[in-house]
Every structure is written in structure tokens, then in C-alpha cells.
């Protein structure tokens, strides 16, 4: 595991969301402060504000990829989308989905679902692996 991936997993274990953990591990390379990176990624945890939509680790990873490969002109967006599709393909290949509630088997948008997730220990047994894999895929695509 690379240092960036270790940093992402460590951040998650400290209590940051999946999105914050992944994005903030890569952002300093682009001159973003920890504070700014954590703030930018904060809405995306739990599949966007615990709605169980797109996994926070995926959202954080896509934001990081945007720092490397994001378009700055309308004409460049197809290349960005190509890299994003490749990320999604690799993540889905490993985990079967990019949707939070499918990945963890719980609906975080309800108090009961959140409690179920805690009881099933998904934040200990599943989410750290999602963070790790997302960070590793970002790193492999950043180098392309």
C-alpha cells in the first residue's frame, strides 16, 4: 500500500468521511490545504450527506482525478470522462457497484439504517477497503 493510500485509510480511521479521506490525501499535491480539501469533500460522505447514493470514496476519488485530469475547456471534457469511466469500471469490477447503500447493505438516510450499519460494523469492515481501493485506483490512473 502506498503512502497516499495509507493516509486515506488512516484519515477514515480517525473519523473523517470516505470522501474526505480519499480527496484530502491527494489534494496537497496540488497546493490545497488540508482544511480546504476536507471542507470541499465534506458533503459527499455516506453517499452524499448519508443518502446512500454514490459512495463517498468514489466521489473523493473523482474529485482527486479532476485535479490531475480535469478539463479546463469545454473541448477537454471527453478525456476527463474517459478517465472517470475507467475509474468506475475498475471500482465496480472490485465491488460490484458505486452506490453506497448497495456496497454496505444499509440505508444511511434513516436512523434505523444508520444503526444497522453500525451494528454490522460496516464502517470498520467494509468502508476502509472502499477507501483503500478508491485511493489505489486514483493513484494508478493519475500516472496515465
C-alpha positions as CSV (number, residue, x, y, z in Angstrom):
1,X,0.0,0.0,0.0
2,X,1.4,3.4,-1.0
3,X,1.8,6.3,1.5
4,X,-1.1,8.1,-0.1
5,X,-3.4,5.1,0.3
6,X,-2.2,4.6,3.9
7,X,-3.0,8.3,4.6
8,X,-6.5,7.9,3.1
9,X,-7.3,4.8,5.3
10,X,-5.7,6.5,8.4
11,X,-7.9,9.6,7.8
12,X,-11.0,7.4,7.7
13,X,-10.0,5.6,10.8
14,X,-9.7,9.0,12.5
15,X,-13.3,9.6,11.8
16,X,-13.3,11.5,8.5
17,X,-15.8,10.5,5.9
18,X,-14.8,8.3,2.9
19,X,-14.9,11.3,0.6
20,X,-12.8,13.5,2.9
21,X,-10.3,10.7,3.5
22,X,-9.6,10.0,-0.2
23,X,-9.7,13.5,-1.5
24,X,-7.6,15.1,1.3
25,X,-4.9,12.5,0.8
26,X,-4.3,13.7,-2.8
27,X,-5.1,17.4,-2.6
28,X,-1.9,18.7,-1.0
29,X,0.0,17.8,-4.2
30,X,-2.0,20.5,-5.9
31,X,-1.5,23.2,-3.3
32,X,-4.8,22.7,-1.5
33,X,-4.6,22.9,2.3
34,X,-6.0,20.1,4.4
35,X,-8.7,22.4,5.7
36,X,-9.9,23.3,2.2
37,X,-9.7,19.7,1.0
38,X,-11.7,18.5,4.0
39,X,-14.3,21.2,3.5
40,X,-14.7,20.6,-0.2
41,X,-15.2,16.8,0.2
42,X,-17.4,17.0,3.3
43,X,-20.8,17.0,1.6
44,X,-20.1,13.7,-0.1
45,X,-19.8,11.3,2.8
46,X,-22.2,8.4,3.2
47,X,-23.2,8.6,-0.4
48,X,-23.8,12.4,-0.4
49,X,-25.0,13.5,3.1
50,X,-25.7,9.9,4.1
51,X,-28.3,9.5,1.3
52,X,-26.6,6.2,0.2
53,X,-26.1,7.4,-3.3
54,X,-22.6,7.5,-5.0
55,X,-20.1,6.1,-2.4
56,X,-18.1,8.9,-0.7
57,X,-14.8,7.1,-1.5
58,X,-15.8,7.3,-5.2
59,X,-16.8,10.9,-5.0
60,X,-13.5,11.8,-3.3
61,X,-11.6,9.8,-5.8
62,X,-13.3,11.5,-8.7
63,X,-12.5,14.9,-7.3
64,X,-8.9,13.9,-6.9
65,X,-8.8,12.7,-10.5
66,X,-10.3,16.0,-11.5
67,X,-7.2,17.7,-10.1
68,X,-5.0,15.6,-12.3
69,X,-7.1,15.2,-15.4
70,X,-9.9,17.7,-15.1
71,X,-10.9,19.7,-18.1
72,X,-10.3,23.5,-18.2
73,X,-12.0,24.0,-21.6
74,X,-15.3,22.6,-22.9
75,X,-13.3,20.6,-25.5
76,X,-11.3,18.7,-22.9
77,X,-14.2,17.1,-21.0
78,X,-14.3,13.9,-23.1
79,X,-10.8,13.0,-21.9
80,X,-11.8,13.6,-18.3
81,X,-14.9,11.5,-18.8
82,X,-12.9,8.7,-20.3
83,X,-10.6,8.5,-17.2
84,X,-13.6,8.7,-14.9
85,X,-15.3,5.9,-16.7
86,X,-12.2,3.8,-16.3
87,X,-12.1,4.5,-12.6
88,X,-15.8,3.5,-12.3
89,X,-15.1,0.3,-14.3
90,X,-12.3,-0.7,-12.0
91,X,-14.1,0.1,-8.8
92,X,-17.3,-1.7,-9.9
93,X,-15.1,-4.7,-11.0
94,X,-13.9,-5.0,-7.5
95,X,-17.0,-4.1,-5.6
96,X,-20.0,-4.6,-7.9
97,X,-21.3,-1.0,-7.6
98,X,-20.5,2.6,-6.8
99,X,-23.7,3.1,-4.8
100,X,-23.1,3.4,-1.1
101,X,-26.2,1.6,0.2
102,X,-25.5,-1.4,-2.1
103,X,-21.9,-1.5,-1.1
104,X,-22.6,-1.5,2.6
105,X,-26.0,-3.2,2.7
106,X,-27.6,-0.5,4.7
107,X,-29.6,2.7,4.1
108,X,-27.8,5.5,6.0
109,X,-30.5,8.0,5.3
110,X,-32.7,6.7,8.1
111,X,-31.8,6.4,11.8
112,X,-32.6,2.7,11.6
113,X,-30.4,2.1,8.6
114,X,-27.6,4.0,10.2
115,X,-27.9,1.9,13.3
116,X,-27.9,-1.2,11.2
117,X,-24.7,-0.1,9.6
118,X,-23.1,0.5,12.9
119,X,-24.3,-2.9,14.2
120,X,-23.0,-4.6,11.1
121,X,-19.7,-2.7,11.6
122,X,-19.6,-1.6,8.0
123,X,-17.5,1.4,9.0
124,X,-14.9,-1.0,10.3
125,X,-15.2,-3.9,7.9
126,X,-16.3,-2.5,4.6
127,X,-15.6,1.2,4.3
128,X,-11.9,1.2,4.9
129,X,-11.5,-1.2,2.0
130,X,-13.5,1.0,-0.2
131,X,-11.3,4.0,0.7
132,X,-8.2,1.9,0.1
133,X,-9.3,0.6,-3.3
134,X,-10.5,4.0,-4.4
135,X,-7.2,5.6,-3.5
136,X,-5.2,2.9,-5.2
137,X,-7.2,3.2,-8.4
138,X,-6.8,7.0,-8.3
139,X,-3.1,6.6,-8.0
140,X,-2.8,4.2,-10.9
141,X,-4.9,6.5,-13.1
142,X,-3.1,9.7,-12.1
143,X,0.0,8.3,-13.5
144,X,-1.5,7.8,-17.0
